[in-house]
Amino acid sequence: MIEPTETESKETLDRFVEAMLKIAEEAEKTPDVLKSAPNTTQLSRFDEVAARAPRLTWQPALRDPDAPFEK
């Protein structure tokens, strides 16, 4: 459920409605695109283990900092 605050302008709400309508249209025409979302981020899926069991102390990176992002 989405509940905008009172400070949101009508223009912002109109843009949000347009985006939701485009998503609904895309879901009807090409549902596989939505199932594989997000499609425009550097990482497609984040590490679920890290989300469920975060390391709360700093540790040096294990990967080469000059290496490109993995997808």
Secondary structure in CASP SS format (residue, H / E / C, confidence):
PFRMAT SS
TARGET T0000
AUTHOR 0000-0000-0000
METHOD secondary structure of the structure
MODEL  1
M C 1.00
I C 1.00
E C 1.00
P C 1.00
T C 1.00
E C 1.00
T C 1.00
E C 1.00
S C 1.00
K H 1.00
E H 1.00
T H 1.00
L H 1.00
D H 1.00
R H 1.00
F H 1.00
V H 1.00
E H 1.00
A H 1.00
M H 1.00
L H 1.00
K H 1.00
I H 1.00
A H 1.00
E H 1.00
E H 1.00
A H 1.00
E H 1.00
K H 1.00
T C 1.00
P H 1.00
D H 1.00
V H 1.00
L H 1.00
K H 1.00
S C 1.00
A C 1.00
P C 1.00
N C 1.00
T C 1.00
T C 1.00
Q C 1.00
L C 1.00
S C 1.00
R C 1.00
F C 1.00
D C 1.00
E H 1.00
V H 1.00
A H 1.00
A H 1.00
R H 1.00
A C 1.00
P C 1.00
R C 1.00
L C 1.00
T C 1.00
W C 1.00
Q C 1.00
P C 1.00
A C 1.00
L C 1.00
R C 1.00
D C 1.00
P C 1.00
D C 1.00
A C 1.00
P C 1.00
F C 1.00
E C 1.00
K C 1.00
END
